Amino acid sequence: MCNMKHNTYSLKLMEKKILSGLDRQREIYIQGISGKKPLLPVGFAQLEAKAQTKMNPEAFAYIAGGAGTEHTVDANREAFEQWLILPRVLVDVSDRSMGITLFGETFPSPIMLAPIGVLELAHPKGDLAVAEAAAATGVPMIFSNQASFSMEECSSKMGESVKWFQLYWSKSDKLVASLVSRAEACGCKAIVVTLDTFMLGWRTRDLDLAYLPFLEGRGIAQYVSDPVFLELLEKEMTQPNLGPKPSLTLKTLKTLYQMTRHFPGSFMKNLQSGKPKAAVRLFTNIYSRQSLTWENLAFLRTVTKLPILLKGILHPDDARKAQGYGLDGIIVSTHGGRQLDGSIGALDALPGIIQATGNNYPVLLDSGIRGGADIFKALALGAKAVLVGRPYAYGLALAGKEGVIEIIKNLTADFDITMSLAGCSSIKEINSSLLTKIG
């Protein structure tokens, strides 16, 4: 095994205040001498349970829930449980590197913050707090297309830290081009096209509560800050509203208040103009395109030179197509189990996709990451990096920016220790020979 020194990287870790696993343990235990316990529960189950007590039922259902019977949420976790680590011993792991390089950018670890919509449901500062946490730790953040704060606002909190932009392909190509242009202008280094949400999945928890945050004007900050969307909105204002109308109740008035509050500008002017309601209506009609095909992807190449990744790939044939169409990478994902009930778990799909694309093609994994062992298994099966979602959303709900930092520190430390105990001193030493599958 290779045991190269990584002193430069170690210095970078110190600069970004990302502790090694042992240092993180020491920090927690030494604070314990003074009676101070960790800011957040360390275990995921306890973290989720505590976050539920902090969030209102609608917010928790939106973040925690999955589609249908939530089989895919379970499948994501069961996929990790089917693989067991087969460690090596008597390996010098005293000097370790967790660093990776993707598209010419160096990251302190293989962890990225997945795009999550409507983060204001977890915390009032939402995406802004996450952006600040990402900047403080050096962990890349993927801005959500369904964000509570615009990409420009989030970028202003991140300085030179790496950020990517998630794109939902709108029915308007002009709007697609505008969103991508803005992402480039605010320093995003890649575009992530989400493919599996061209319509909302059958999300039973949200349906039971009859709650969709977008109808309150939440999660549409990228749209109401976009010049093309605002042009389309002027046209929308002249169109009759032919859709179903809710009956007038106290809840209806509260929803109108939220719509108006979330639209930029004066509250009273917005209320009088009717623009907030029209913006919500336009968003619901335009946010995604059910007719999108492989041929449409060529358009994106005409409007950006940034690397383009496709998120939501599970079938090996689609992975081959992505490669054949010249896409720069893919993200194996089930959307956290929120879209297609009964789907294969993301990690279960990963080996077939790596076989289809080869080891050198950038393949990332999203869905189901809960701890360091999960990250190790994903990398051993060929992923270049992983996206973390619900854990940081719960950290955000419980303690804002500091909660997200705590999640990043704990995941990084857990992965560092897992990697060390498995006998690896660098990412490139992690491979499938260190795993065995049950059965």
CORRA-V614324 format. One record per backbone hydrogen bond with DSSP energy under -1.0 kcal/mol. CO is the residue of the C=O (numbers start at 1). NH is the residue of the N-H. If there is no record, write none. Layout:
BEGIN
co: {CO | CO}
nh: {NH | NH}
END
This chain:
BEGIN
co: {6 | 7 | 8 | 9 | 10 | 11 | 12 | 13 | 14 | 20 | 21 | 22 | 23 | 24 | 25 | 26 | 27 | 28 | 31 | 32 | 43 | 44 | 45 | 46 | 47 | 48 | 49 | 51 | 56 | 57 | 58 | 59 | 60 | 61 | 67 | 70 | 71 | 72 | 73 | 74 | 75 | 77 | 78 | 80 | 82 | 84 | 100 | 102 | 105 | 107 | 110 | 112 | 113 | 118 | 119 | 119 | 123 | 125 | 126 | 127 | 128 | 129 | 130 | 131 | 132 | 133 | 134 | 140 | 141 | 143 | 146 | 147 | 150 | 151 | 152 | 154 | 155 | 158 | 162 | 163 | 164 | 165 | 167 | 172 | 173 | 174 | 175 | 176 | 177 | 178 | 179 | 180 | 181 | 182 | 183 | 184 | 190 | 191 | 192 | 193 | 201 | 202 | 202 | 203 | 204 | 205 | 206 | 212 | 213 | 213 | 214 | 220 | 223 | 226 | 227 | 228 | 229 | 230 | 231 | 232 | 233 | 235 | 236 | 240 | 249 | 250 | 251 | 252 | 253 | 254 | 255 | 256 | 257 | 258 | 266 | 267 | 268 | 269 | 270 | 274 | 275 | 276 | 277 | 278 | 279 | 280 | 281 | 282 | 283 | 286 | 289 | 293 | 294 | 295 | 296 | 297 | 300 | 307 | 308 | 308 | 309 | 310 | 311 | 315 | 316 | 317 | 318 | 319 | 320 | 321 | 322 | 323 | 329 | 330 | 331 | 331 | 332 | 334 | 335 | 337 | 340 | 345 | 346 | 349 | 350 | 351 | 352 | 353 | 354 | 362 | 363 | 364 | 365 | 371 | 372 | 373 | 374 | 375 | 376 | 377 | 378 | 379 | 385 | 386 | 388 | 389 | 390 | 391 | 392 | 393 | 394 | 395 | 396 | 399 | 400 | 401 | 402 | 403 | 404 | 405 | 406 | 407 | 408 | 409 | 410 | 411 | 412 | 413 | 414 | 415 | 416 | 417 | 418 | 419 | 420 | 422 | 425 | 426 | 427 | 431 | 432 | 434 | 436}
nh: {10 | 11 | 12 | 13 | 14 | 15 | 16 | 18 | 17 | 24 | 25 | 26 | 27 | 28 | 29 | 30 | 31 | 32 | 36 | 35 | 47 | 48 | 49 | 50 | 51 | 52 | 53 | 55 | 60 | 61 | 62 | 63 | 64 | 65 | 70 | 74 | 75 | 76 | 77 | 78 | 79 | 81 | 82 | 83 | 438 | 436 | 107 | 105 | 102 | 100 | 386 | 388 | 142 | 121 | 122 | 123 | 126 | 128 | 130 | 131 | 132 | 133 | 134 | 135 | 136 | 137 | 138 | 113 | 164 | 166 | 118 | 221 | 154 | 155 | 156 | 157 | 158 | 161 | 141 | 189 | 143 | 192 | 194 | 176 | 177 | 178 | 179 | 180 | 181 | 182 | 183 | 184 | 185 | 186 | 188 | 187 | 165 | 309 | 167 | 311 | 203 | 68 | 204 | 207 | 208 | 209 | 211 | 215 | 216 | 218 | 217 | 224 | 226 | 230 | 231 | 232 | 233 | 234 | 235 | 236 | 237 | 238 | 239 | 242 | 253 | 254 | 255 | 256 | 257 | 258 | 259 | 260 | 261 | 262 | 270 | 271 | 272 | 273 | 274 | 278 | 279 | 280 | 281 | 282 | 283 | 284 | 285 | 286 | 287 | 171 | 292 | 296 | 297 | 298 | 299 | 301 | 303 | 191 | 328 | 329 | 193 | 331 | 195 | 319 | 320 | 321 | 322 | 323 | 324 | 325 | 327 | 326 | 310 | 364 | 312 | 313 | 366 | 337 | 338 | 67 | 343 | 349 | 350 | 353 | 354 | 355 | 356 | 357 | 358 | 330 | 384 | 332 | 387 | 375 | 376 | 377 | 378 | 379 | 380 | 381 | 383 | 382 | 365 | 112 | 114 | 393 | 394 | 395 | 396 | 397 | 398 | 399 | 400 | 403 | 404 | 405 | 406 | 407 | 408 | 409 | 410 | 411 | 412 | 413 | 414 | 415 | 416 | 417 | 418 | 419 | 420 | 421 | 422 | 424 | 423 | 88 | 97 | 429 | 430 | 434 | 435 | 86 | 84}
END
